[in-house]
């Protein structure tokens, strides 16, 4: 620079002062709160297993010294620590220990306290010190709070160390005597310094605080800590608290049930985190803690019964909040609507069984989930919950979500009071800057609005939870000049504050879409498919068990499927099912889904028996769909036509029975079945598709339907999570001529197969299947996917002009714009959906159906479906391997509703099931027949055992968005039919009349109706 000048960064004076105050805290105050330190003798024993203390061989331990390096990642080292207790101690005695990793201090066979990068002190109870000696046991896991992974925000030394074979590092192991007064002074001083940085320098309270801190600074090394602390707290309170609040601070330890660590590590995270929270409750009467996942409590009960008893006492006391409503915090984009209901039923029922009314649920708490369907508000309210709390929508990368507290309106019109925590951080350290940031966002909302907001605080994602430092900050914040009121509280008490001030709130109508993490609709697609199949298998088993002529005992079936359901619900966690976890998590998931499949197969065989005993005279087939079906089935390897199989019923194949459909005709690559006509090209695309006899094709002659396109898929940051909008710039259409073969040409079914290389190392087999009687063309995909950071999508151009398309969601549909006029529409370049999407104009339309793909798009006259990805982080093997899935094209006349698109989409996912040879006397059996008048279309969400007792439940959902009248004609007249809530315990106001063998119901658009049949 000119004249040899150096570039200087000039900091404001208050920031320079804050740096000085931070130095004083570490150089003067921190050394004062440890009066004396006695090193301990250390012995260690390493293992790759997770063992209980009682299983350890203490003779196998060997001496180690401070500085000892250990590993590898995911291993465990047990440390045995021994030595004398400090003599003539005045203050509390604590263990100071750090292994450079996560660890658990055990006391008498029970987890007592967690240790990690954020806490290295354990205040020892009297029972830990016998005869002037200690004999202590610490279990150290060679993991960081976020597993063995490091990120761009980690210190370079940490990143380097965790690439080494032995990243663990024994950093301290000593008994220390604490000076509580000096520690409290350190915390108050640190709080004051952070407050100074958070307040505007020109504010009067900031100037007053700065002057006071300068006065106190001269006394820090010499004066009594207690007297300085009193003066400092008086300084902080001077001038009173600012208007606003309260900020309700709820202790929280967001423990991802799996993510960058496997489930086995999550169980240990729960042990150490929850033990630490109990110790904090012993020290702070006002501290409240929320844990929102029932699965984690169940693990604690199994792994550490004594610890669970301690938690139970705090739950009944009201200081530990077992709340949040669901079994785990699931992804809400991929699970079915019935799965979302079961998440609530399993979660709330488990808590009620263990804790009774002390764990009564009122709010759904999902802080870290990646978006929410518009059907969820009705589920929330029907489950008896009145509040929804979330946070992740604040991560939207394009548009800021406009509300903090609002009424969220679902597709059926149901509203639920909702709160987007304005601190935008469910892992908050509750610093003054956090409080002021949340308050600023809240006060930026228009009136009227509640003045209260919720701030979860505590280290999380990898657990750990609040520290005593955080609790001290809340206590200091409560009456502090310059800050709104901050108080400890429970989330459900906070909900009461919201409801008391909820008049006139704004309404958000529709889904809560996260403008980020769009890749989670596709990553680890095998798991999404396994989830969908398990959901449908469980639904089918329940329906067959409850609908058979001699039904299975409801209590027996409920018990038989309980653990299977819980495994499925567990794997719906918001970092498992979305595909954003490490490889070890998916190895566990594969094993668990093998178990799910095995148990479902066994249960399916069991519940099939009474059906086969009732129907006979040929091969019996069960229809798991919600509407009666006719279709082509395979019998002894040959296609056969089966007519009119009732919904959730069975029918026997009788040769010559029923009307045979028009045959499938093939001429070259042109096919028709009397309903639709199709022309394929040599690449394996659809060149022409139309309803037979229609004046116009739904396809564009210049752009074939079903174009496969490969894209470079390297998002900016969160690889498995994200698809960035600019991926479209790298399109590589698959246009080479494929190897073609006619696999089957039969009057009832024609199959044409296309085989080709795909990408750099993959293989693809496409089978186009046209069946007699079907209004759709099925495409079966078999892909050996060996690509790297590549996205495979299906492009479906049409000749249809529509400004809005329709996409299936859980329990209904949603319309989405096909244009990108605004930033909101541009941000929805990929959105989640279930089973189908449709573009229609008056007189014609095209639906694209699928059996387990979830990411899709509309762009003008184009529909797109994401099929496969290949991210490398956090699982370098994600999606590589064999995939089987189906897509179907359904041209139709007129509206998608009248054409029966949703029924065909359900049938694709729930095809006719062969049961075997029947031995009974009936040709068919069904537990009921449902007739619908009006604009409604009803899907049977569940026919299942009642939650309690000997009754059973029929759950119906209107999925077209039309009102109508339903008549249920029962095969066996039930004694009673009542409309109830999702818990099946409270009546619900439904237009219902029951008379002997018939039940009549008036149903509203998208309404969920739960009927308890013969339940006491």
VOTOR-338385 format. One record per residue (C-alpha): z, x, y. Coordinates in steps of 0.1 Angstrom, whole numbers, plus 5000, padded with zeros to 4 digits. Each point is the difference from the previous one (the first is absolute). Example, Ala and Ser with C-alpha at 12.3 -4.5 7.8 and 13.67 -1.06 7.14 Angstrom:
VOTOR-338385
507851234955
499350145034
//
This chain:
VOTOR-338385
500050005000
499550105036
502350285012
501550034965
502049685005
501549834969
499749634991
503449835005
501049664987
502549865025
502549764985
501949745021
503550105009
501749744978
498050124969
501150365008
503649885002
499649814967
498950324983
503050185014
502349714987
498350034965
500750374999
503749935010
500249754972
498950254973
501650315014
503449865012
500749664985
498550034965
502250304990
503149825011
499949714974
500550234970
503550155002
499750224968
497650064972
500750114964
497050104979
499949854965
499150174967
496649864989
498549954965
496749834993
498149854971
496349895002
498149734982
496949785002
502049704988
502049745019
503450024984
503449845006
503050235007
501649914967
496950144982
500450355015
501050314981
502250185025
500050324980
496250035006
500550045038
499550365014
501150155033
497750005030
500450115036
499249865034
496350065007
499049934963
496549854997
499449744974
497349764987
497549904991
499349675020
501349694981
502550214981
503849945002
502850255005
503649914994
502550215021
503650044989
502150105030
503650124998
502650165023
503349955018
500749745027
500750135035
503750045005
501949845029
497049795009
500349745028
496649845000
498049844971
498750234973
496249984993
497550164977
497250165019
497150044977
496250045003
497650084972
497049975023
499149684982
501449654993
503350004981
502849774988
503750085000
501649844969
503749914998
501549904967
496749914985
498849785029
497750095029
502250055031
497850145027
496450105007
499050345015
496650095015
498450155031
501849755022
503550044986
501950294984
503649895003
502049794975
503549905011
502150044969
502449744988
503550104987
498949954964
497450285004
502750255007
502550074972
502850265001
498550185030
496750044982
496649835000
497749964970
496849845013
496649904986
496849965019
496749894986
497150145020
496449874997
497350245009
498549765024
499849935037
500749655014
496249954997
499750154965
498450344996
497449925026
499950145035
498249875031
498550125032
503249935018
502150234977
501050355012
497650274987
502950174981
500749674981
496349964992
499850364987
503249984980
498949684983
496850164987
502150264982
501349984964
503749995011
500249805032
503749924996
502450225019
503750014997
501150015037
503749925000
502949914977
503450015016
503149805007
500549945037
502849855021
498649775027
501249945035
499149635005
500750015037
497650295005
497449834979
500249685020
499750205032
496950174986
498449664991
500949855034
498650305019
496849994979
499749635008
500550065037
497350275000
497549774983
500949725023
499350225030
496550074986
499449634993
501049875034
497650025030
501250295021
499949805032
502449734986
503550005014
501650014966
498050314991
501150195031
503649904994
499850114964
498450345009
502750075025
502749914976
498650224972
499950305023
503749945008
500949974963
497950304988
502450255015
502849864979
498350004966
501350334986
503649985011
501349655005
501349774973
497149824983
501749665000
500650005037
496550125008
498749724976
502049745019
498650125033
496550004987
500149654985
501449885034
497150175017
497549834977
501549665006
500250045037
498049735018
500049774969
497149924977
496649895012
498949644997
498349914968
500549994963
501749994977
498250264979
501449924966
500150334981
500049954962
500550304978
497050044977
498650264975
496449924994
499650124964
496449974989
500449884964
497350264992
497850205022
499950385000
502550004972
500149814967
502349704991
502550234983
500650195033
500349675018
503049914978
501750335010
499249945037
501749664997
503150154984
500450275027
499149785029
502249704991
502950224992
499850155034
499949665017
503249914982
501750315014
498849915035
501549654996
503350164991
499950185034
498549735022
501149644998
497249885023
497250164980
497649764983
497450094975
496949824987
498350074967
497149764994
498750064964
501749834971
498450244976
501950295014
503349824996
499149934963
499450384995
503450085015
501749754978
498450164970
500350375010
503450005017
502149694993
503050125019
497950065031
498649654996
503549865000
500750175033
496849865015
500949654987
503350025018
498350095033
497449724995
502749744995
501950155030
496949945021
499450355011
497350094975
497049765004
498149934968
497249835018
496249995003
499249744974
497650194976
500350204968
498450295018
498250045033
496549924987
496550055012
498949655012
496250055001
499350034962
502749804981
499349644993
501749725018
502049924969
501150374998
501349985036
502049694989
501450184970
501050305021
502349765019
501249824970
500950314980
501650175031
502149715012
501049894965
501250344991
502050045032
501549654996
500950084964
501850325009
501549925035
499949625003
500149865036
500850345014
496350084994
498549675012
496550075013
498549885033
497550275010
497050174985
500250375009
496850214995
500050285025
497450234984
497549764985
496350045010
499249655012
500749644990
497949704989
500049685020
501449814969
503350195002
501749795027
500049694977
501350214971
502850135022
501149665011
499749834966
502350284987
502749895024
499650295024
499749955037
499250345014
497450284994
500750355011
497450284999
499050335018
496850154987
497749785021
501050225029
497950284983
496749825010
497750275012
497749795022
501949705015
503649965007
501549704983
501049785030
503449864989
503550114990
501649674991
497649724993
499249704978
497650104972
497849714989
498450004966
496849854988
501849674991
501649985035
503550114988
501850225026
502650264994
502050185027
498950364998
501250335016
498050325003
502850255006
499150145035
501450354993
497050034977
502050234976
502049884970
501250364996
501550035035
502650275008
501249745026
499850255029
500249875035
496250045003
499649774970
502149745015
498250025034
496649994983
500849694981
501649845031
496950085020
497649844975
502249704997
500349955038
496350035004
499649674981
499749685022
502949765003
501349804984
501050244972
503250104982
501750305016
501350134966
498050234978
500650174966
500150384996
500350134965
501350355001
500450284975
497950264983
497549844977
496849984980
501750264977
503449845005
503150175013
500949735025
502250015031
502250305009
503450005016
498250145031
497949695003
503049784997
501750195028
496949955022
500249634995
503749995009
499250215031
497049785009
501949684998
501550035036
497850275015
498650005035
496249994999
499749854965
499949644989
502849884977
499850154965
502149864973
500450034962
498849694982
498549844969
496449905000
500949644991
502449975029
497250145022
497849714987
502549765013
499750155035
496249964998
500249634989
502549925028
497450125025
496749914984
498849725023
496650055016
498950314979
496450094997
498149924968
497950234979
497649804978
498550174969
500650324981
501950305013
497250264996
500950375001
497350205018
500650294978
500350094963
496949804990
499450244971
503149854982
497949704990
498050234977
501850324991
501250024964
497949704992
500950024963
503549905009
498949715022
497949884970
503050044976
502249815025
497549715002
499649984962
503750014995
500549725026
497549784982
501350094965
503549905010
498849685016
498149924969
502950074976
502349785021
497549725001
499350014963
503750014992
500849715022
496849804994
499850014962
500449684980
503350144988
501150215030
501850334997
503749985010
499950075038
503250214999
498650224972
496650055017
501750075034
502150274984
497150144980
497950055032
502850105024
499750384996
496249994998
499849825033
502450255015
497850294989
497049845016
502049925032
501350365000
496550145000
499049785029
502250225023
498250085032
499350374991
499249944963
497549714999
498250115033
499250344983
501950225024
502350184975
499950334981
498550044966
503349994982
500649655013
496749884985
500850174966
503149795000
498149695010
497450044972
502850024975
501749705014
496849805001
499350104964
503549854993
499149695020
496749954981
501750054967
502749745007
497549765015
497950034969
503049934978
501149715021
496449865001
499950004963
503349824998
499249725025
496549954984
501649894967
500949645009
496549965016
498350114968
502249774980
499049705022
496350045003
497650074972
496649974984
498650325014
500650295024
502549905027
499650115036
502549985028
499149955036
502450185024
498249885031
501049715022
496949794994
498449884968
497250244989
497050014977
498650334992
498650264976
502550174977
499650254972
500649884965
499550264972
498050215024
497649735010
499949795032
500949644996
500349715025
503449835004
500149685020
502849875022
503050214993
502849845021
502050195026
502950184984
498949854968
498250084967
497049874983
498450074966
496450104996
498249734980
496450094992
497649755017
502849855021
499149945037
497050055021
498250334997
499150165033
496650115011
499250334983
499850335017
496450115005
498850365006
496750135011
500050375008
502850045025
500049635010
502649774986
501049645004
502449764982
499049675016
502650055027
499250335017
497150244999
500250375003
497650295004
501350364995
498350325011
499650334982
502950155019
502449734986
500349795031
499449635006
496649965017
500149625000
502849744994
499949635006
501149674986
497249874978
497749785020
501350125034
497550055028
501450345009
501750294984
503550115013
498850364998
497950195025
496850124985
500250345018
503650074990
501049954964
503349854992
502650224982
499050335015
502450274990
500950245027
501950334999
501950135031
501850315009
503649895001
502250255019
502349815023
501750195029
503550004987
501449764973
497450064973
500949764972
501149745026
497150005025
496349935003
498850105035
497549785018
497450285002
499650024963
496849795004
498350305016
499850184967
498349734979
498150124969
498349694984
499550034962
496349934997
498750204971
498449814971
502449944972
499649994963
499749634990
500549824967
500249644990
503249984980
499849634991
497549735003
501449674987
499649655012
503750005010
500250345015
497850295012
501350355008
498050265017
501550355003
499350275025
501350364994
500050285025
501750315013
502049945031
501050245027
500750364991
501649954966
500449634991
498349764977
499449635005
499149714977
499249675016
499549694978
498549695016
501249704980
498549655005
501549734978
498849654993
501849745022
501450265024
499249975038
500650375004
498550344990
502750234986
499750385004
502250214977
500750355011
501050294978
500550325022
501050344989
501150105035
500350385006
499350025038
502150175026
500949855034
497349744995
500049635006
497849774979
499249665016
497849714991
497749885028
498949644999
497549915027
499049645002
497549785019
502949785014
501049965036
503749945003
502450105028
503049974976
500350084963
502649874976
502250224979
502549904973
503650105005
503249924981
500349624998
497149935022
497250145022
499650155034
497050005023
498950335014
497550075027
496850174990
499650155035
501850285019
500149875035
503650125007
502250294991
501949774977
496949914980
498850365000
503450114985
499549774971
497150194985
501849994966
502349724991
501849884969
499049704979
500349844966
497349894976
497149915023
498350015034
497449775012
497349975027
498749655005
497749825024
499249624998
498249944967
500650334983
502250304995
500950304978
503450084985
500850354987
502849974973
502050284984
502750044975
502250265017
498550175031
501949945032
498450195029
497049815016
498149955032
497749775020
497450155023
497549745012
498149884970
501550274978
502949984976
501550324987
502450074972
501950334994
499950104964
501550354995
501450295020
500950364991
502750135023
501850324993
503349955019
502649934988
498549964965
497150254994
498949804969
499949665017
497549764986
498250264979
499249864965
498649694985
499949665018
498949664989
499749715024
497849705007
498249875031
498049675000
497549855024
500049635005
497349845021
500849645010
498849715019
502149885029
503650085006
501950254977
502649734994
497649744987
498350274979
503350084982
500050375010
503850044998
500049844965
497350244988
501950295015
503149904981
497949964968
498750355004
503550145000
501349754974
497349964974
500249784969
502350164974
499449984963
503149924981
498850014964
499449734973
502049695006
501749824971
500949675017
498449665003
499249985037
496750115016
501750085033
503450005016
501250035036
503549945014
498549805029
496849915018
499850045038
497849775021
499450075037
498649785026
499150105036
499350345014
502650194979
499450244972
503150084979
500750334982
502850014974
502150305011
502549974972
501149794971
503250184991
503549974987
502549875027
502250275015
503049844983
500549754973
497549844976
497549865024
496650145010
498150045033
496549925011
499050175032
496849875017
498350155031
497349855021
497450285006
497149845019
501949915032
499549624994
502449714996
499849784970
501749794973
501050144967
500649814968
501550184971
499649824966
502550154976
499450034963
503749944994
501849795026
502750205017
503349835008
500050135035
497750195024
501550135033
498550215028
502350305006
500150325019
499050334984
503550054986
499749664984
503549905013
499349805031
497749705006
497050045022
498449725019
496749934982
498049674998
500849954963
500249704977
500850024963
499549724975
500250074963
497050204990
498550045035
501150195031
498249955033
500250255029
498650025034
499250365009
499350175033
497650285007
501250324983
503349844989
502050154972
501749734979
502650094974
500849734974
503250014979
499349814968
502949864979
502350245018
503649895003
//
